């Protein structure tokens, strides 16, 4: 882990596109501002871990869906997908 010391209003660059700025220091709390491209997700670690856990749970549930759908189809419970109406010939 790289450890850096910064004061209020000083910035750390990560690569060419991410800026981390120290905005405020109060006691043992530090307010940090982060500028990053929109395609770079930025989360507090506890939020990141919750998202990761939810994604794993969703993937596990999705893996169980095909056998369930097959079973429901055999039971003739699912609504039938309507066939598209035939196209009319223009005059």
Protein Blocks (a to p, Z undefined) as FASTA:
>chain_A
ZZddddehiacdehjlbccddfbdghjbccddddddfklccddfklmmmmmmmmmmmmmm
mmmmmmmmmmmmmnomaccddddddddddZZ
